[in-house]
Amino acid sequence: MERKIITTADGSKTIQLVGIDEQYHSIHGALQESQYVFIKQGLQYLIQNRSNNHGPISILEIGFGSGLNTMTTLVEAKKTQCLINYVGVEAFPISQDEVLALNYNSLFQDNEINLLYEKIHLVTWEKPVEITSYFTLEKQQKHFHKIEDKDKYNLIYFDAFGARVQPELWTESIFQIMFNSLKEEGILVTYSAKGSVRRAMQAVGFLVEKLPGPPGKREMLRASKPKG
């Protein structure tokens, strides 16, 4: 399948899968989408609302992909001085040429963060690696249905390709795996707001709320795992 680098509306780049007209990030703004959906409505919300606000935060990213969500999380971790253990799952890693072409090491007003972009793509897979004193990354190469973690994560970034092109990633069976992976009171955020996605989440036990979406989308979803 043909892949090409395109520039989105906020000036940041993403990868487009030409044959199916699907992108790794929103064409309305890749960086804006990451900062809004996963940082503002995910990580910042969790930090403000979790009962234990001093311990490390464990994050699972469904679709490590370009590494953009990892980068925006690094920015937030540095700003808040939260300790973060980050696991990014990806079945099909991007190439080093694509890493360089995306040029995410120029997005942030922080040279220390920008210098980490290539590092996160070069670290060994299947092994936790300390990226900074406040951020540990483990990249796992596997399909999402192979995840077997139980009660491990505080937060899930669900950033899989859309249900239009990969409906099998947005089913009750996948969300059951997500539910099992979260700790009590953990949350999952995603850019999607499809009714079928919301119902699949609710069917496995999530409490789901609709939120205003990022630029170009009317709504998004945030799901939480109830206590007890």
SULSULVEN-V301532 format. One record per residue. N is the residue number from 1. RES is the residue in one small letter. SS is DSSP state (a for helix, b for strand, c for the rest). PSI is psi in whole degrees, 0 to 359 (* if undefined). BURIAL is 1 if it has 24 or more other ideal C-beta (glycine too) atoms within 12 Angstrom, else 0. Layout:
n = (N | N)
res = (RES | RES)
ss = (SS | SS)
psi = (PSI | PSI)
burial = (BURIAL | BURIAL)
//
This chain:
n = (1 | 2 | 3 | 4 | 5 | 6 | 7 | 8 | 9 | 10 | 11 | 12 | 13 | 14 | 15 | 16 | 17 | 18 | 19 | 20 | 21 | 22 | 23 | 24 | 25 | 26 | 27 | 28 | 29 | 30 | 31 | 32 | 33 | 34 | 35 | 36 | 37 | 38 | 39 | 40 | 41 | 42 | 43 | 44 | 45 | 46 | 47 | 48 | 49 | 50 | 51 | 52 | 53 | 54 | 55 | 56 | 57 | 58 | 59 | 60 | 61 | 62 | 63 | 64 | 65 | 66 | 67 | 68 | 69 | 70 | 71 | 72 | 73 | 74 | 75 | 76 | 77 | 78 | 79 | 80 | 81 | 82 | 83 | 84 | 85 | 86 | 87 | 88 | 89 | 90 | 91 | 92 | 93 | 94 | 95 | 96 | 97 | 98 | 99 | 100 | 101 | 102 | 103 | 104 | 105 | 106 | 107 | 108 | 109 | 110 | 111 | 112 | 113 | 114 | 115 | 116 | 117 | 118 | 119 | 120 | 121 | 122 | 123 | 124 | 125 | 126 | 127 | 128 | 129 | 130 | 131 | 132 | 133 | 134 | 135 | 136 | 137 | 138 | 139 | 140 | 141 | 142 | 143 | 144 | 145 | 146 | 147 | 148 | 149 | 150 | 151 | 152 | 153 | 154 | 155 | 156 | 157 | 158 | 159 | 160 | 161 | 162 | 163 | 164 | 165 | 166 | 167 | 168 | 169 | 170 | 171 | 172 | 173 | 174 | 175 | 176 | 177 | 178 | 179 | 180 | 181 | 182 | 183 | 184 | 185 | 186 | 187 | 188 | 189 | 190 | 191 | 192 | 193 | 194 | 195 | 196 | 197 | 198 | 199 | 200 | 201 | 202 | 203 | 204 | 205 | 206 | 207 | 208 | 209 | 210 | 211 | 212 | 213 | 214 | 215 | 216 | 217 | 218 | 219 | 220 | 221 | 222 | 223 | 224 | 225 | 226 | 227 | 228)
res = (m | e | r | k | i | i | t | t | a | d | g | s | k | t | i | q | l | v | g | i | d | e | q | y | h | s | i | h | g | a | l | q | e | s | q | y | v | f | i | k | q | g | l | q | y | l | i | q | n | r | s | n | n | h | g | p | i | s | i | l | e | i | g | f | g | s | g | l | n | t | m | t | t | l | v | e | a | k | k | t | q | c | l | i | n | y | v | g | v | e | a | f | p | i | s | q | d | e | v | l | a | l | n | y | n | s | l | f | q | d | n | e | i | n | l | l | y | e | k | i | h | l | v | t | w | e | k | p | v | e | i | t | s | y | f | t | l | e | k | q | q | k | h | f | h | k | i | e | d | k | d | k | y | n | l | i | y | f | d | a | f | g | a | r | v | q | p | e | l | w | t | e | s | i | f | q | i | m | f | n | s | l | k | e | e | g | i | l | v | t | y | s | a | k | g | s | v | r | r | a | m | q | a | v | g | f | l | v | e | k | l | p | g | p | p | g | k | r | e | m | l | r | a | s | k | p | k | g)
ss = (c | c | b | b | b | b | b | c | c | c | c | c | b | b | b | b | b | a | a | a | c | b | b | c | c | c | c | c | c | a | a | a | a | a | a | a | a | a | a | a | a | a | a | a | a | a | a | a | a | c | c | c | c | c | c | c | b | b | b | b | b | b | c | c | c | c | c | a | a | a | a | a | a | a | a | a | a | a | a | a | c | c | c | b | b | b | b | b | b | c | c | c | c | c | c | a | a | a | a | a | a | a | c | a | a | a | c | c | c | c | a | a | a | a | c | c | a | a | a | a | a | a | c | c | c | c | c | c | b | b | b | b | c | c | b | b | b | b | b | b | c | c | c | a | a | a | c | c | c | c | c | c | b | b | b | b | b | b | c | c | c | c | c | c | c | c | a | a | a | a | c | a | a | a | a | a | a | a | a | a | a | b | b | b | b | b | b | b | b | b | c | c | c | c | a | a | a | a | a | a | a | a | a | c | c | b | b | b | b | b | b | b | c | c | c | c | c | c | b | b | b | b | b | b | b | c | c | c)
psi = (133 | 135 | 139 | 156 | 128 | 158 | 129 | 177 | 335 | 8 | 346 | 156 | 163 | 173 | 132 | 133 | 103 | 317 | 332 | 6 | 53 | 146 | 155 | 328 | 169 | 136 | 344 | 356 | 99 | 311 | 316 | 318 | 314 | 314 | 325 | 306 | 310 | 327 | 301 | 307 | 350 | 281 | 313 | 319 | 317 | 313 | 320 | 335 | 351 | 148 | 324 | 95 | 21 | 338 | 169 | 155 | 130 | 125 | 136 | 124 | 124 | 97 | 68 | 317 | 243 | 343 | 3 | 317 | 328 | 318 | 315 | 331 | 321 | 318 | 312 | 322 | 319 | 319 | 318 | 347 | 30 | 141 | 126 | 130 | 115 | 126 | 122 | 121 | 131 | 124 | 328 | 86 | 148 | 164 | 163 | 328 | 320 | 322 | 311 | 320 | 328 | 328 | 38 | 351 | 16 | 8 | 332 | 149 | 48 | 105 | 325 | 315 | 314 | 323 | 346 | 349 | 307 | 327 | 318 | 334 | 339 | 346 | 154 | 139 | 157 | 27 | 128 | 133 | 130 | 114 | 317 | 178 | 344 | 3 | 120 | 134 | 134 | 119 | 132 | 124 | 103 | 166 | 152 | 328 | 353 | 356 | 130 | 13 | 147 | 128 | 45 | 327 | 148 | 335 | 136 | 128 | 108 | 96 | 43 | 164 | 153 | 158 | 338 | 322 | 335 | 69 | 335 | 344 | 356 | 38 | 170 | 322 | 321 | 318 | 336 | 320 | 318 | 316 | 314 | 328 | 335 | 147 | 163 | 140 | 9 | 161 | 156 | 134 | 146 | 153 | 341 | 149 | 18 | 143 | 322 | 326 | 314 | 317 | 323 | 320 | 313 | 325 | 332 | 1 | 357 | 146 | 124 | 136 | 143 | 139 | 158 | 142 | 175 | 175 | 131 | 353 | 137 | 320 | 164 | 175 | 143 | 127 | 144 | 149 | 120 | 155 | 136 | *)
burial = (0 | 0 | 1 | 0 | 1 | 1 | 0 | 1 | 0 | 1 | 0 | 1 | 1 | 1 | 1 | 1 | 1 | 0 | 0 | 0 | 0 | 1 | 1 | 1 | 1 | 1 | 1 | 1 | 1 | 1 | 1 | 1 | 1 | 1 | 1 | 1 | 1 | 1 | 1 | 1 | 1 | 1 | 1 | 1 | 1 | 1 | 1 | 0 | 0 | 1 | 0 | 0 | 0 | 0 | 0 | 1 | 1 | 1 | 1 | 1 | 1 | 1 | 1 | 1 | 1 | 1 | 1 | 1 | 1 | 1 | 1 | 1 | 1 | 1 | 1 | 1 | 1 | 1 | 0 | 0 | 0 | 1 | 1 | 1 | 1 | 1 | 1 | 1 | 1 | 1 | 1 | 0 | 1 | 1 | 0 | 0 | 0 | 1 | 1 | 0 | 0 | 1 | 1 | 1 | 1 | 0 | 1 | 1 | 0 | 0 | 0 | 0 | 1 | 0 | 0 | 1 | 1 | 0 | 1 | 1 | 1 | 0 | 1 | 0 | 0 | 0 | 0 | 0 | 1 | 0 | 1 | 1 | 0 | 1 | 1 | 1 | 1 | 1 | 1 | 1 | 0 | 0 | 0 | 1 | 0 | 0 | 1 | 0 | 1 | 0 | 0 | 1 | 1 | 1 | 1 | 1 | 1 | 1 | 1 | 1 | 1 | 1 | 1 | 0 | 0 | 0 | 0 | 0 | 1 | 1 | 1 | 0 | 0 | 1 | 1 | 1 | 1 | 1 | 1 | 1 | 1 | 1 | 1 | 0 | 1 | 1 | 1 | 1 | 1 | 1 | 1 | 1 | 1 | 1 | 0 | 0 | 1 | 1 | 0 | 1 | 1 | 0 | 0 | 1 | 1 | 1 | 0 | 1 | 0 | 1 | 1 | 0 | 1 | 1 | 1 | 0 | 1 | 0 | 0 | 1 | 1 | 1 | 1 | 1 | 1 | 0 | 0 | 0)
//
